[in-house]
Amino acid sequence: MRTLASMVGEVIIVRIPLLDPERMSLVKLHGVETHGIWIESQDFTNELMEKFQFSSSRTTPLVFVPFDKVDFIIAALDSLSLSEPAFGL
């Protein structure tokens, strides 16, 4: 199993209720600390830009999320996955 630290720089799937209480989100993992993770979320960036009426920014916001605010993180193995319903299973 890969460590979370080894996934820094990759896009991961998470459920973080602060971002979206019901859906999973794609985020880019930028850092792992003892008590949480640093992520980049396009949805969060869009909300921030809309709230402050920006159409662009020279910087990209990163969000620190404590581990106790993360419902789950999905990691992946390098092996084939199939959608059972797509194959009638």
C-alpha positions in Angstrom: 0.0 0.0 0.0 1.3 3.4 -0.9 1.6 6.1 1.8 -0.3 9.3 1.5 3.0 11.2 1.4 4.0 9.3 -1.7 0.9 10.6 -3.4 1.9 14.3 -3.1 1.6 16.0 -6.4 -1.2 13.6 -7.6 -4.9 14.1 -8.0 -6.8 12.0 -5.4 -10.4 11.3 -4.6 -11.7 12.5 -1.2 -14.8 13.2 0.7 -14.5 16.3 2.8 -17.8 17.6 4.1 -16.4 21.1 4.3 -16.1 21.1 0.5 -19.1 19.0 -0.3 -21.1 17.1 2.4 -22.5 14.5 0.0 -20.2 14.0 -2.9 -16.6 12.9 -3.5 -14.2 15.5 -4.8 -11.1 15.4 -7.0 -8.4 17.4 -5.4 -4.6 17.7 -5.9 -2.6 16.7 -2.9 0.1 19.2 -2.2 1.3 18.2 1.3 0.9 15.9 4.2 1.4 17.0 7.8 1.0 15.3 11.1 -2.6 16.6 11.6 -3.9 17.0 8.0 -3.4 17.5 4.3 -2.8 20.5 2.0 -5.0 20.3 -1.1 -5.9 22.2 -4.2 -9.6 22.1 -5.2 -10.9 23.6 -8.4 -14.4 23.8 -6.9 -13.1 25.7 -3.9 -11.1 28.0 -6.1 -14.2 28.7 -8.2 -16.3 29.5 -5.1 -13.5 31.8 -3.8 -13.2 33.6 -7.2 -17.0 34.1 -7.4 -17.2 35.3 -3.8 -14.5 37.9 -4.3 -15.5 38.6 -7.9 -12.2 37.6 -9.4 -12.0 36.2 -12.9 -8.3 35.2 -12.5 -5.5 35.1 -10.0 -1.7 34.9 -10.1 -1.9 32.4 -7.3 -3.7 29.2 -6.6 -5.3 28.7 -3.2 -4.3 25.7 -1.1 -6.6 24.5 1.7 -5.4 22.8 4.9 -7.9 20.1 6.0 -7.4 18.5 9.3 -7.6 14.7 9.2 -10.7 14.7 11.5 -12.5 16.7 8.8 -11.8 14.1 6.1 -14.4 11.3 5.7 -12.1 9.2 3.4 -9.4 9.3 0.9 -9.4 6.8 -2.0 -6.0 5.4 -3.1 -5.5 3.3 -6.1 -3.4 0.2 -7.0 -1.9 -0.2 -10.4 -4.3 -3.0 -11.6 -7.3 -3.1 -13.9 -10.7 -2.2 -12.5 -14.0 -2.9 -14.3 -17.5 -1.5 -13.8 -19.6 -4.6 -13.0 -22.9 -2.9 -14.1 -21.3 -1.9 -17.5 -20.6 -5.6 -18.1 -24.0 -6.8 -16.9 -22.6 -8.3 -13.7 
